[in-house]
Amino acid sequence: MIELKTPGEIDAIDAAGSAVARILAAVRERAAPGVRPTELDALAADLIAEAGAVSSFRGYHPRWAPTPYPGVLCVSVNDAVVHGIPARAKLRRGDLLSVDFALHLDGWCADAAFSVVVGEGDPGDEKLIATTEAALQAGIDAAQPGARLGDIGAAVAAVARGAGYGMLADHGGHGVGRSMHEEPHVPNEAKANRGLRLEPGLVIAIEPMLLAGGRDGYRHDRDGWTLRTADGSRAAHAEHTLAITEGGPRILTLP
């Protein structure tokens, strides 16, 4: 069931989103060659506690996962697309780092993600990240009241496919509210003018995941969580939580 949020509830999600943005900014600043993803996870855990919030990831156990998720961040490196469990192996200069993060504050959730090159890297990786962010922005711009859910997927895919990148098959965004994953599913590729009509009060996360190799396939790591590109190419991920309002999309995961 899709639940439309009241203006007050959207403000509450915005408060959670502001905390998400602050913590992700701190994680991004800390990420550098020689830093372990487990250190980034510990930093985020400390900042969650300081914010009076709780992790949405730690202990999360969907039906398809073999074990509950052990961290507060998803830290995916190079060919890992999403759901990477924070590892102890140190980050290296030129790694493509993607970080996904959600928390609950006063019972409301917000979810966001970014990708960045650690230190100096390949210009191709920078282009992949910039295109992923552009695809996210195109999806946000399409999330207008009265538009259709398919308009978001069509806008995201136009940017991604137009640049020659693949997209993570069978994955996309989702509704957000009291739970991290609510209805509706928000596809990263769809036909315009199709699907659910976007109404004020709908809160969703849009999250394009682009694959440099141009293919959509992926494989699971043995940990049962990490998704990697099937061809070993690098991947990038960007995400914001936003609300549909009478005046247009309102991004809720900004500082």
Disulfide bonds with the S-S distance in Angstrom:
none
